Amino acid sequence: MCGRYLHFSEKQEIEEHFDLESDNDDLFLANFNVCPGTVNPVVLQPKPNKIGIGSLRWGLVPDWAENPQIAYKMINARTESIFEKKSFRKAILRQRCLIPANGFYEWKQMSLKEKKAFYIFHPEQKLISFAGIYSYWKDPILNTYLWTYSILTAVSKGKMLDLHERMPVCISKKDYSNWLNPQQNDAKIIQSHFDSELSKEFDYKPVSKKVNEIGLADL
Protein backbone atom coordinates (compact mmCIF):
# COMPACT_ATOMS: atom_id res chain seq x y z
CA MET A 1 0.00 0.00 0.00
CA CYS A 2 0.98 3.65 0.09
CA GLY A 3 0.01 5.42 3.30
CA ARG A 4 2.58 8.22 3.36
CA TYR A 5 4.50 10.04 0.64
CA LEU A 6 6.38 13.30 0.23
CA HIS A 7 6.71 16.15 -2.21
CA PHE A 8 9.35 18.84 -1.93
CA SER A 9 10.01 19.89 -5.54
CA GLU A 10 9.49 23.62 -5.99
CA LYS A 11 6.56 25.07 -7.91
CA GLN A 12 8.66 25.98 -10.96
CA GLU A 13 10.12 22.48 -11.22
CA ILE A 14 6.68 20.87 -11.09
CA GLU A 15 5.24 23.31 -13.63
CA GLU A 16 8.13 22.68 -16.04
CA HIS A 17 7.93 18.92 -15.55
CA PHE A 18 4.26 18.82 -16.52
CA ASP A 19 4.35 21.83 -18.86
CA LEU A 20 1.59 23.51 -16.84
CA GLU A 21 1.10 26.65 -14.77
CA SER A 22 -0.78 27.34 -11.55
CA ASP A 23 -1.54 30.54 -9.65
CA ASN A 24 -1.89 28.72 -6.32
CA ASP A 25 1.55 29.06 -4.69
CA ASP A 26 0.40 27.55 -1.38
CA LEU A 27 -0.35 24.26 -3.09
CA PHE A 28 3.36 23.66 -3.71
CA LEU A 29 4.63 24.04 -0.16
CA ALA A 30 6.98 21.18 0.71
CA ASN A 31 5.41 18.38 2.72
CA PHE A 32 7.69 15.63 4.00
CA ASN A 33 4.82 13.54 5.35
CA VAL A 34 1.76 13.67 3.13
CA CYS A 35 -1.06 11.99 5.05
CA PRO A 36 -4.49 10.75 3.96
CA GLY A 37 -7.09 13.47 4.29
CA THR A 38 -4.72 16.28 3.28
CA VAL A 39 -5.06 18.47 0.18
CA ASN A 40 -2.25 18.11 -2.35
CA PRO A 41 -1.26 19.02 -5.94
CA VAL A 42 -2.72 16.65 -8.53
CA VAL A 43 -2.52 16.84 -12.33
CA LEU A 44 -5.79 15.98 -14.07
CA GLN A 45 -7.60 16.40 -17.37
CA PRO A 46 -11.36 16.61 -16.73
CA LYS A 47 -12.02 17.44 -20.40
CA PRO A 48 -10.06 16.60 -23.58
CA ASN A 49 -9.04 20.24 -23.99
CA LYS A 50 -8.65 21.10 -20.31
CA ILE A 51 -5.64 20.03 -18.24
CA GLY A 52 -4.27 21.56 -15.07
CA ILE A 53 -2.94 21.19 -11.54
CA GLY A 54 -5.68 21.05 -8.95
CA SER A 55 -6.03 20.92 -5.16
CA LEU A 56 -7.48 17.50 -4.31
CA ARG A 57 -7.92 15.69 -1.02
CA TRP A 58 -6.28 12.29 -0.59
CA GLY A 59 -8.96 9.63 -0.06
CA LEU A 60 -11.44 8.95 -2.85
CA VAL A 61 -15.11 9.77 -2.33
CA PRO A 62 -17.18 8.29 -5.19
CA ASP A 63 -19.98 10.46 -6.55
CA TRP A 64 -22.56 7.95 -5.26
CA ALA A 65 -21.29 7.95 -1.63
CA GLU A 66 -23.78 8.93 1.08
CA ASN A 67 -21.11 10.89 2.97
CA PRO A 68 -17.36 11.61 2.66
CA GLN A 69 -16.34 9.36 5.56
CA ILE A 70 -15.69 6.56 3.07
CA ALA A 71 -12.53 8.41 1.97
CA TYR A 72 -10.32 6.92 4.68
CA LYS A 73 -10.90 3.44 3.25
CA MET A 74 -10.09 4.61 -0.27
CA ILE A 75 -6.60 6.08 -0.18
CA ASN A 76 -5.32 3.26 -2.41
CA ALA A 77 -6.82 1.34 -5.33
CA ARG A 78 -5.46 -2.11 -6.19
CA THR A 79 -4.76 -2.57 -9.90
CA GLU A 80 -5.85 -6.21 -9.78
CA SER A 81 -9.47 -5.33 -9.02
CA ILE A 82 -9.81 -1.71 -10.10
CA PHE A 83 -11.97 -2.46 -13.15
CA GLU A 84 -14.43 -4.56 -11.13
CA LYS A 85 -14.94 -2.52 -7.96
CA LYS A 86 -17.88 -0.12 -7.99
CA SER A 87 -15.83 2.47 -6.14
CA PHE A 88 -13.14 2.66 -8.84
CA ARG A 89 -14.36 1.36 -12.20
CA LYS A 90 -15.82 4.65 -13.42
CA ALA A 91 -12.76 6.63 -12.43
CA ILE A 92 -10.19 4.27 -13.95
CA LEU A 93 -11.90 4.54 -17.34
CA ARG A 94 -12.43 8.31 -17.46
CA GLN A 95 -10.98 10.07 -14.40
CA ARG A 96 -7.28 9.28 -14.15
CA CYS A 97 -4.71 11.65 -12.68
CA LEU A 98 -1.03 12.05 -11.80
CA ILE A 99 0.22 12.74 -8.29
CA PRO A 100 3.57 14.59 -8.17
CA ALA A 101 5.87 13.05 -5.56
CA ASN A 102 9.51 12.76 -4.55
CA GLY A 103 9.15 9.33 -3.04
CA PHE A 104 7.18 7.54 -0.36
CA TYR A 105 7.60 5.80 2.98
CA GLU A 106 7.22 2.25 4.12
CA TRP A 107 7.65 0.59 7.49
CA LYS A 108 9.28 -2.82 7.87
CA GLN A 109 8.75 -5.11 10.84
CA MET A 110 12.27 -5.72 12.15
CA SER A 111 11.22 -7.67 15.23
CA LEU A 112 8.14 -8.31 17.36
CA LYS A 113 8.53 -4.91 19.00
CA GLU A 114 10.25 -2.80 16.38
CA LYS A 115 9.26 -1.28 13.04
CA LYS A 116 11.73 0.69 10.97
CA ALA A 117 10.82 3.53 8.59
CA PHE A 118 12.30 3.71 5.09
CA TYR A 119 12.29 6.42 2.45
CA ILE A 120 11.78 4.96 -1.05
CA PHE A 121 12.95 7.04 -4.01
CA HIS A 122 14.06 6.84 -7.64
CA PRO A 123 17.86 7.26 -7.81
CA GLU A 124 17.82 9.18 -11.11
CA GLN A 125 14.45 10.98 -11.12
CA LYS A 126 13.83 13.26 -8.17
CA LEU A 127 10.29 14.08 -9.29
CA ILE A 128 8.02 11.16 -10.13
CA SER A 129 4.30 10.71 -10.75
CA PHE A 130 2.07 8.18 -9.04
CA ALA A 131 -0.83 6.85 -11.07
CA GLY A 132 -4.09 8.01 -9.58
CA ILE A 133 -7.83 8.24 -10.08
CA TYR A 134 -10.05 11.09 -8.97
CA SER A 135 -13.68 11.83 -8.27
CA TYR A 136 -15.90 14.76 -7.34
CA TRP A 137 -18.64 14.36 -4.75
CA LYS A 138 -21.50 16.83 -4.32
CA ASP A 139 -22.39 17.78 -0.77
CA PRO A 140 -26.22 17.64 -0.68
CA ILE A 141 -26.41 20.20 2.12
CA LEU A 142 -23.77 22.77 1.15
CA ASN A 143 -24.27 22.22 -2.59
CA THR A 144 -20.48 22.25 -3.08
CA TYR A 145 -18.11 19.74 -4.68
CA LEU A 146 -15.37 17.80 -2.93
CA TRP A 147 -12.56 16.69 -5.26
CA THR A 148 -10.62 13.65 -4.07
CA TYR A 149 -8.09 11.10 -5.32
CA SER A 150 -6.69 7.64 -4.72
CA ILE A 151 -3.24 6.21 -5.52
CA LEU A 152 -3.01 3.00 -7.55
CA THR A 153 -0.91 0.21 -6.07
CA ALA A 154 0.49 -3.00 -7.51
CA VAL A 155 2.71 -5.91 -6.45
CA SER A 156 6.16 -4.64 -5.51
CA LYS A 157 9.10 -4.97 -7.87
CA GLY A 158 12.87 -4.76 -7.58
CA LYS A 159 14.34 -3.77 -4.24
CA MET A 160 10.92 -2.89 -2.87
CA LEU A 161 10.23 -6.60 -2.45
CA ASP A 162 12.54 -6.46 0.57
CA LEU A 163 10.27 -3.97 2.34
CA HIS A 164 6.65 -4.53 1.41
CA GLU A 165 4.50 -6.64 -0.89
CA ARG A 166 2.89 -3.59 -2.57
CA MET A 167 3.96 -0.21 -3.90
CA PRO A 168 2.48 2.77 -5.81
CA VAL A 169 2.20 2.53 -9.59
CA CYS A 170 4.41 5.11 -11.32
CA ILE A 171 3.73 6.53 -14.76
CA SER A 172 6.61 7.25 -17.16
CA LYS A 173 6.74 10.81 -18.45
CA LYS A 174 6.29 9.67 -22.06
CA ASP A 175 2.93 8.17 -21.06
CA TYR A 176 1.49 11.17 -19.21
CA SER A 177 -0.77 12.39 -22.03
CA ASN A 178 -2.18 8.93 -22.73
CA TRP A 179 -2.81 8.24 -19.04
CA LEU A 180 -4.61 11.55 -18.47
CA ASN A 181 -6.68 11.50 -21.66
CA PRO A 182 -10.35 11.00 -20.59
CA GLN A 183 -11.20 9.73 -24.08
CA GLN A 184 -8.79 6.82 -23.70
CA ASN A 185 -10.98 4.17 -22.09
CA ASP A 186 -9.53 0.99 -23.56
CA ALA A 187 -8.93 -1.26 -20.56
CA LYS A 188 -5.97 -3.08 -22.14
CA ILE A 189 -4.16 0.16 -22.92
CA ILE A 190 -4.84 1.48 -19.42
CA GLN A 191 -3.54 -1.76 -17.90
CA SER A 192 -0.34 -1.50 -19.94
CA HIS A 193 0.69 1.44 -17.74
CA PHE A 194 0.48 -0.61 -14.56
CA ASP A 195 3.88 -2.25 -15.20
CA SER A 196 6.15 0.75 -15.70
CA GLU A 197 9.90 0.19 -15.76
CA LEU A 198 10.20 2.99 -13.20
CA SER A 199 8.66 0.76 -10.55
CA LYS A 200 11.57 -1.68 -10.85
CA GLU A 201 14.24 0.98 -10.27
CA PHE A 202 13.42 2.34 -6.83
CA ASP A 203 15.94 2.36 -4.01
CA TYR A 204 15.49 3.02 -0.30
CA LYS A 205 17.23 4.13 2.87
CA PRO A 206 16.26 4.24 6.55
CA VAL A 207 14.90 7.47 8.03
CA SER A 208 14.16 8.78 11.48
CA LYS A 209 11.10 7.56 13.37
CA LYS A 210 10.13 11.24 13.56
CA VAL A 211 8.52 10.84 10.15
CA ASN A 212 5.64 9.11 11.92
CA GLU A 213 5.54 11.54 14.84
CA ILE A 214 5.99 15.11 13.60
CA GLY A 215 6.14 14.77 9.82
CA LEU A 216 9.85 15.43 9.32
CA ALA A 217 12.29 12.93 7.90
CA ASP A 218 16.09 12.99 8.06
CA LEU A 219 16.52 12.51 4.33
Steps between C-alpha positions, in 0.01 A plus 500: 500500500598865509403677821757780506692682228688826459533785256764769528566605139448873455207645308710591195646150474156339513356744246789437259480124549133490403509801266224668702451814707312569822424820690465318833844534663385349831425171329871440438627538855735214587343220701728225628213291635194513278218332692157376391240772533737781399466719190781464247599591141354263241520519120173414326319542170124521564434583133696416182602864459539586868801393707637653817633463853226486759465487879355158585456319829664160543232234553252432221133582552293352214220717364242249629627500863251598771767696689875572469602275790565220251816685390721351771442152357581617148849647509628218277350308208636155414570454129391136512138588576466862392284425195254290702449704817206740497705759685769519230378370164354829378806698599757264348329527161447877488645676806870421525757737647868540588625569851835685512730346761864471601464157651303321768542326834462145614543334837663159538447271797852439631395305808192436713539840664672711238401652166747697293409784262648518150499771236449354150617708204611480137880542483496692170163680499438728795146582388273208416128455438277247671210367297174616649126523450278785611137574570278793593226460759214747543411595855117486509481756780764757403450445126879503451737249340774306675781389267694196619753245375640154560845357420523179297710221648640179356722209606845627594794467264877521529647599834158588637431129542731514802273749677138444407285289270339805332607838367352798309472476122721758327432642156788572260513856371455386139164350600356800685274622218359154430437431869320831557293495181133450607415373151741209538281235661645182353560275800796318342681824422432632850630176652820526296603794720479295818840336436727800450875444494530780756346277765791256470767766558418636844752502782455566871674611817403511868364823648426631845194378689403868519339460159212327677490743792545857376515466122871566450744250358880506516543452127 
